[in-house]
Structure formats: C-alpha cells, structure tokens
Amino acid sequence: MKRLYAFFLVIAIALMPLANAFASAGDVTIDFTDRDVYFSRTATDGSTVYFLSDTVIYAWTAGAADVTGYRILMEELESEDISDNGYVSAIGVYCDNGEVYAIVAVYGYDEEYNSSLGSVYGVRLKLEGETAMPEIATAPLDWEPLTESYDYGSYARYVNSCTAVDGVLYITSYGDIGSEAFAVPLNGKYASKLEDITEPVVMGRYKDGALFFLEYDYNKPEEASFVAYDPASDTVSALGEMEIENYTVPNGLVYSEKDDAFYFCEKGSVVRYDMSSGEKTAVNDIIASNYSIDSAYILDNGFYAACSYNGFYVRNTDPDQRSSKRIMICNSVSSAAVQKAYPVYTNEHGDVSVGISNDYIEDSAVTEAMLNRVSDFDIYVVSANMGAYSACFNRGYTAEMTGNEKIDAMFAEMYPSVAKAFSKDGVILAVPVSSYSDGFGVSAELLEKIGLTMEDIPSNWEDFVKWIPEGASLLEGKDVVLFDQWMTDKDLRWELFTWIFLDYMKYLTYAGQEQGYNTDMLYSLLKSVEDLDLSPLGLREAQEENVLYDESGDEYYASVEPAPAYDDGLGTLFTSYVSQTSEGSYGEYVPMAMSMTKDTPFILQMEMNVAFVNPFSENRDEAIAYLGYIIDNLEASHLSNISPERNEPVRSRYYETEKAYVDEQIADLKKLIEECSEEEKQALEASLADMNSYKEYIEERDWEVSPEGIEWLRAHDDTIVVSTYNPQYSDEEGVIGNLLSQYMDHSIDLRTLLSSIDKKVQMMYLEEN
Amino acid sequence: MFTRKRSLWLFLLPGLAGLMFFYVLPFIGGIWYSLTDGSYKNSFVGMRNYLNIWNNTMFRLGLKNTMELSAICAPLIWLLAFLTASLLMRIRPQGVFFRSGILLPYLMPSSAMLLIWLVIFDYGGVINRLVVLLGFEKVKWLEGSALRTPIILLFVWKNLGFATVIFLSALQEVPEPLYEYARLEGAGFLKQTFGITLPLIIPSAFLVMILEWINAFKIFKEVYFIGGAYPDESVYTLQNYMNNMFSKLNYQNVTTAAYSFAVIVFALFGILYFTQRRLLKRLG
C-alpha cells in the first residue's frame, strides 16, 4: 500500500509542472483580421459577449472557439414610424435581464433626400439559427439630448458606450463640447445629461449597482480621475486619481467586483490595478496594446474579455495560472505580420503565452536591456535605421536564427544585398518584415500633355538641374508647373539641395562611406543648385516671416503676405514621394531612377523594419519559431521587394469586394435605366458611365503588387541597398542640421559646409574602422 | 606598531570591502572584457582588441588630445595655484574672504558653469568684444580648434581653488623663521621659493600635480556639452571615443581603451612618484 501511495505521489509531483505548462486555462483568441467581421458596439450579459454592426450581430459564449454571426432582419421590424421613405440604423447595443437589445434609430427622408432622425427604440434581438429577429421592446426613447442638427436634417450622436441599469440606459457620447454622459429612461421619459460627470472617456459597471467613470481632460493630460455614480441617489463620489503619461489613458478599462480592482491592457499585458494602493500587477499576456481595445468586460467566471477591431481576447485573470513559458514581443513599428502571426502561433503552441507591446521603444531602452542582459522582450521588431539595432547587429547581440526552416527558405530566395544586410558570415541574425522606398517621380499624364516622354527628362541630378529652366519654358500656357505651386525660389532651392544631398547619402551606402562628403561630385552638384537661375519658373519671392504666438503661448511662423489661393487646375509635374518598389499601382506619378551623374548608378535604397531575437531570451527557440509564423504573414509586396523569385502580381485584398460591389451597382443601374422615365435616363446613364470608369480604375489600379511595379523593380534591382543606421542621417545631436542652417543663412559657404560635415562623418566612420 | 590591530582592521573593513567590490574586482574583471570578441558569447580573442585599437585613428587622436590637454592644464593649474597660494599667504589673515571665495567655482555645478561659458564665449559675447577692443578679429571660440581655449580656461577656473587650498595648507607649515633668515641673507622671492618653499612642500606639490593631472584626464563633459559626441578634432578626447563606443555596445573597445590608458597613467604616475622620491632623498 505504501508503495502504491509513493507511486502516485511520484506521478503527481512529476505532473505538477504540467499544470503550468499550458497557457492560462480558458484563454481564447479570435482573430478578426482579413475576415468580414465588423462591429461598432459591444455588450455582455456576463457569459455572452455581443458585437453589433448595422446588419449583423455576433455572439461569443463562454467555451466557444469562434463568434457566431446572426443577420439582423431589420426589414421585419414593424412600427408606424418606419416607412419606405427612410431607413433604420442600429446605433448601440445593451443587455438587460439576460437579453440583448439594439438601440435602433429611425430616419426619414425629405423631398430633397435630406435625412432627419425620427424615433429611437430599444429593440430586442431574438437569436435563432442564423438570424436575429428584431422586436421593438420600449417606448420611443427621448433622444433629444443626443441629437445633432445640421442645415439639412439631424442625426443621432455617436454612442461610445451604453449600459442598462434598472430601466435606464446610461450612455457616453462625444459631441462638439467633448465627451458627456447621459441617462435615457427606457420607458420613454425625459432623458437627462449627468452634469456632475465631466469628460468621461470610459464607463463601466461598478459595485453595489453603481457605475464608474474615468474622467480625462486632454487639456490637463497628467491625471485622470475615477468617479462612481450611484443611480439610486443620483450622486457622484470620487474614487481616486491615476497618473497619465503621453495622453495614454488605460485601454480596455473595466472593474471587477469580485477582486475589487480594475483591469486594463498595458504594454502587452492584462494589468490588475488596485485603486487603494496604486499597485499594478500584470496577470496575463494579451496581443492588444494601449490603443486598440474598443471595450472590455469581466465575465461571470472572472475572465477578462477585450474586444478590438482586429480580434476578441478572453484572458484568465489568475496570475498563478499563467504559463511558465512566455514570449514578449516589442512590436515597436506596429507590424501587421506580427499581429497576424499571433492567433496561429498560440493555437498551435498552447503551452506558450505570447504578449505583444505595440508601444514605441527608445534606442536607450534596447541598449540598456542588452547591457543588463535582461529578457523583458524576447523579440524586438524595430526599424533597421535604429541606432540600437545597428549596435546589436554589429556587436553580436542578436540570436542566431539559421536552422529554422522558414527563415532559411526566405533567405535562400532573397536578393544577395538584402540577405547580406541581415546576416553575418552566413549566419542569419535578423528578419526583414516590411520594406518601402520613396523617391522622385513624374506625372505620366502631364508629361504627355506637354508633349514630352520619359526619355526627354534627364535621369541624373547633374543634367536635371541644368534642364530645369529649359523645362519651365516648355510649360507656358499649359496649366502645368514643374514643382509645387506654393514653393518660393528659396523653398525650391532648399528642396533641390535636400533631394540631392539625401540621394548622395544613398549613393555612399552603395559606394562606401569612406568616400565622404567633401567630394567634387557633391560640391559641383550643390553648387549648380546654388547658381541655378530660377527666374524662368516665375516663382514667388521668398517671404518674410513673422514669429507669432498661439493661444497656448507656442510660437509659430507666418508669412507677412498670405500665400495665393491654391489653383486646383494647375498640374504639378514632379514630386518626391513616389513609391519605388513593387507595392501598389502607380497612380498619377511614376518613379524616376535618378542617379547623381551620368556615370553613377541609380541606387534603390529600401527602408525596412526588422525582427530580431534577444540573445538573452529564456525562450529563444520559441521566439525564433514565432518569427517563422511572422514570415508566413508578411505582405506580398514586401516579399516581392526582397525576392526576385516573386514575380506574380497580387491583387489588393479589397479587390474582390470592390469588384463585386461595382458589378452589383452596374447591374442595378442597367435595370433602372430599362425601367426609368426619359427625364431620369440621362442622369442614370451618367452614373453608369462613372461606375464603368470606376470599374476600369479598379481593374487597372487595385493591386497590392502591381505588374508595372514588379517590372520597374526588376529593372533596377542590381543596386538595391538596405537603409541601415546612418549617424549623419539620423543626426541625433543636430550637428549636420546646425551646419545646414548656417549654410542656408549664408554664415558658411558650400565648401566649408561639406568639409565640416565630412570631418564629422569621417570621425564616425574611423571610430570603428 | 599597532596595539589594537584587530579593531583597526574592523574599522577599515567596510571601506576596504567597498573598494574591493566596486573598484578592484571590477578592474580585474574588466580585463577579461578586453580579451574577448564583444558578442554576447564573449569568446576569447587574446590581444587582438589591443592590436586593433592601437591601429585605430580615432583612439590615437583621442589619446593624443587627452595627453596634450592634460599636459597644458595640469602644469598651468599647478603654477597658478602655487602663485595664488603664495599671494594669499602674504595677505593673511585679511585674506579670509579670498581664501573662501577661491573655492566657489569648485563647488558650482558644471552645467551651470558651462551655460555661463557659452554666453561669454559666444560669437557676440563678452570675450569677442574684448578681442575686438584689442584690435583683433572676432573668433568662433565654440567651434573648431578654438574650442580648446575655453575648455582649458574653464578647467583652470573650476579647479584652481582646490589646488590653491592644498598649496595654502602646505605653505602654512613652512616655518616663518626660515624666510626671515633668508631675507637677512639677501635672498629674493625666487631664491626663497626654490631654496626654501618648494623643497619643503614637495609632497603637497606632487599631490597637486597628480590630482590635477587626474582631473585633466577626465575632461569630457565640457567638450561633450559644447561639441557633442563628435567635436572638433582638436578637442576629441579619449572619453569621447569611449563614450561613443559604449553607446554602440562596443564594450570591448571601451575596456581595451581604458586599460591601455590605465597603463599609460600608471607609467606616468610611476615616473612622478620616483621623481618625488629622488628629490626627497636628495634634499633629505
């Protein structure tokens, strides 16, 4: 017998770690991205959470793996207020006595098709099968305090949050004078504003039948106040204050009566906040961060439920049940691929808890983490231009990732220059997760208008600057200008200077930093800008500016003479913000491959965001595995940018829905044209023509990876470089900015400027070489 | 010698423990950093870091500037402090105000002093007005190689008081009758100084030299505040180099530079120490 007891005891001890091996029991993550799940409001009865859109209500019940959608049969709603000459709109949702209700606003049209708000009802929704049958359950509600009028009609104000207590709807709504709280009786009696509640940004249930409000005035951003409102006595009492940083009020704030504590999301964690002690304790991980939670609840089982536009999350609030394996991700650049990887990874790795913080991280925080060898974050997703990332990469403070199948496969098909930027001696140290490149571009339509082709425009800065006066002479009488019409001559000279200078920085990234800035090439290019005769362009003179002060005492600059009104009819031939990758279709402007001179190549520098694993991570394998899931969710345009193997155009994700919508509209219009009177035919035919044009536009432009983008990228992919940390580019101490200011103020000449910049740059370069 | 040796060690223990844990052990441990490759794995690479760093242009520039600045500042302060202390000796006891006042710059926070310096040495500031009055052209004191001058002046102004106080206390120990005897024998100021004063204050004199040289080696925050991480080449010090390497997580270069410099400093102070001993022996 003793041996039997001993045996079971051993088994129990051996199995104990498994109790914590799984992510907190009961946690649920439902992803809404790339699904047609849209909602505007939520409510809960304690065990079921409802998500309301205009035509569908979704419900999640405890234990379910997904939400279930019910189409609201609004057409079945009967009331003498509802006529064919109007429409109804669901503007809110609440639960009362275990049932779910929508707040439905009835609108009517007048003769000129202006809509006005009629009645507002509480409508019971009976969920059966795949539909929700609506039934008016209240008298017409007094919505007058929540109605906004305008010249042509009226509408119901936006309902931020809504809770029913003892036959009264308590609503927060944002209006012209800020956020306000209202009490709307469900029996149709007069509604009233809760005057003692000021600037409520969050409302929720409190204890003993009361409601709590978080009051926050954006004009006094350092502090928010918690107050409790007792509906029975119509009194407000203060609960406490909370310090607020960077205007970030607690996201997903909700009160738990069982724990007598508040819960909210912060930096990838669900946090319990004890008002009396001010103590915050992280109890679980969550993907959402400070700004993405739309609403949150504490369910009857004590779990925290958070509703966000990209997902629904249920989290166990018992910290003892937290998984022993956790990876924290610092998603400093808010990469969508990191977010999308989350539900797939967590569903396949139930024993690993994942938290994602979307807050921006400073260089110093990353450097300190490496200095102190801490593993607060297992994965960092940052810009490749970040100084701290560059230091980590160069100094070997990134975990090696070679050996992961997905990562190896991605690198095997990359451009060599891109793969080299993220690996050392064949060992992969970081993964690029997004890329883009902007550059100089020209309007193809306007070129054609003025009778020129791409071949007529010089494609190097040396010749382009000389061409500018000649180019201006070709535009007379053609309603086209070379550059932005509001530019003065000083502005244009500065813009040209900046474009050339920045392109020269890209050139150095390709050709080697040791060349420096004090070169004849750069000097002659910038000198040509200095000496350029801009009179043929007829630009405005540089304006004197006054220093003025606004209401808060901050200074700003205003021209002595006001700028002329913007002429919509004037086309601008050149711009500097055209995508130079395969992403999207070109629109009006196409990229130009501008090189420094005839003898230098065009450099296609890509800005990238990158993910790397903290070498001090305690769950390094799990973190590297997560990167594999990120790769599965990378944008097609990014993969096309970095891999010459990806040459298939990819339609935009909205293409199919847009096309279906347009086809439906075209079919409806055609039907109407057949049935309409002669007077209406012309207008309908014009609408049909517009819709057909739009369809052509979608077919031509609705690309995530466009055919012409791929063609352009492949034609210039031999000079792709990845933009990495460049001290002179980031110019954290303003050294180069200071020199440039002195040059623009004519305190120093061009040669002095370039030699001074060069000295600084050479010092930075020589320090590590 | 000590009748209560145990209790003596007991009193010394906390200080010695702190010295051990916060200075000696990290100093020894840091040597390991200078012999590793700098990745999070810390692989041993021998003397490669030292070879690399001594071949690095910016390290040598920083070292050169640090030695030059200290070679200017330390003797300058020594000389000025000695002269000031001698002057103050002549006007005591009425010179109490000056003896106290001379320490004030030492007590002022550096950042406050730097702000004053920025105003004084600004292109349109007081110093340039004086320069113009003297018939010269304005100088951009806060830029380029001219930045050395305000840096040196700031260092001297800040540290003069402390050195003067040390000299003052040493001068007060010199017996007055010796000077009286020397004056009777017809010795002037210089003869008295070199024949009486300096020989009798050799330990304090060397102490001042060592302290000021150490302080001069630490010139950095003034340069950084005005010139940034990459100031003009003439004021780019070893500390600038180490600070920049630190921010790039290049601990290997930081420790290698620090230990290389430590060897030079030990050699320098070794020379000073032996010079002092020889002098004392000769006079002894």
Interface residues (C-beta under 8 A of the other chain):
Chain A: T367 M370 L371 R373 G387 S390 A391 C392 N394 R395 G396 Y397 P615 F616 E733 V735 K759 K760 M763 M764 L766 E767 E768
Chain B: D37 G38 S39 Y40 K41 N56 T57 M58 G228 A229 Y230 D232 E233 Y236 Y241 N244 M245 S247 K248 L249 N250
